Amino acid sequence: MKLFKFILKALSFVFVFVIIAVITLYATFLLICYGPSKKARNIFVTTFLETGALKFVVGLVLPDSKVQEIVNSNSLAEMKADVDTELIEVKATEEIEIEEVSGSNFYGTMMIVHDPSKLFVGTTYPFSEYGKTLDELVSEFDAVGGINGGIYQSSANKGGYPMGVVVSKGEIVWNSPNGVGYYLVGFDENNILRIISVSGLGVSGVEELVKKEKIRDAVTFQEEASDANNHFVKLIVNGEKRESNGLGSGANPRTAIGQREDGTVLLLVTDGRGASGHLGATANDLIEIMERYGAVNAANIDGGSSSTMYYKDKYLMTSVTLYYSNSSWRLPEAFLISK
């Protein structure tokens, strides 16, 4: 009987604690959204809308009309230009550099690969329910390092199946192009970074595109400027920065890829979502960094908890999830760097 009363008291304490925590958290959200700082509100809304499972939080504190207003005032302008391959003249060297980058709300690492032919897409093909961590992919392909790649089915950290289109070493290993705003991001046979829309293309259309443009290795990311996804792809095309309103996006962990005029590849991964007290990088942050490092073309690829970088048997940047602090989420594919 005494044990029962003790357990009942303990459960009551836990219940009260949870209720207080929920009320406090909700009050904090209200303060952010209805307080004096419009910037804090805008970051709160756009950041949560970019998460996979927490988009609903925004709807708990703001009406849909206000949410859409905030999204519209912190978005990227449409960018129709295609990559001009004539602007890139590859002059490869063996050097790989690692540099730290940072901003007011993020820390990141830039890997500078001077030989674009070393970049390729490693996959777990034939795909199954579970993918592999980035270090496993690096080891399996005898690579020196790499970063996470394109959009994929990430539910419950299974990571077994890609989304969109995946091209590895000239072969299309996944061809499902029917999502909203899909872009192919990767390299052609001349080692030039390409950013190509596959919207409206069926399976046969993708096959024709890959053959025509001589795509050798590529993944897919998504361009969608609504509160349903808040994804974006193009950052810089032919030396022109993408125009933006406000922050351009929310603040989150990011992975981006770019290329200089001499063919050098820029691989950028940033932290966020509370890691080291950081919210993360915005679209404007990525554009500014890629411009500073001399990118002629640059694209945002899959970010959030997927963002990770591995080099020489060590994670330089990892998933923000605590229990993957020295690993990565399981992935179906990744951009790898050959030795």
Buried (B, 14 or more C-beta within 10 A) or exposed (E): EEEEEEEEEEEEEEEEEEEEEEEEEEEEBEBBBEEEEEEEBBBBBBBBBBBEEEBEBBEEBBEEEBBBEBBEEBBBEEBEEBBEBEBBEBEBEEEBEBEEBBBEBBBBBBBBBBBBBBBBBBBBBEBEEBBBBBBBBBEEBEBBBBBBBBBBBBEEBBBBBBBBBBBBEEEBBBBBBEBEBBBBBBBBEBBBBBBBBBEEBEEEEBBEBBEEBEBBBBBBBBBBBBBEBBBBBBBBBBEEBBEBEBBBBBBBBBBBBBBBBBBBBBBBBBBBBEBEEBBBBBBBBBBBBBBEBBBBBBBBBBBBBBBBBBBEEEBBBBBBBEEBEEBBBBBBBBBBBBE
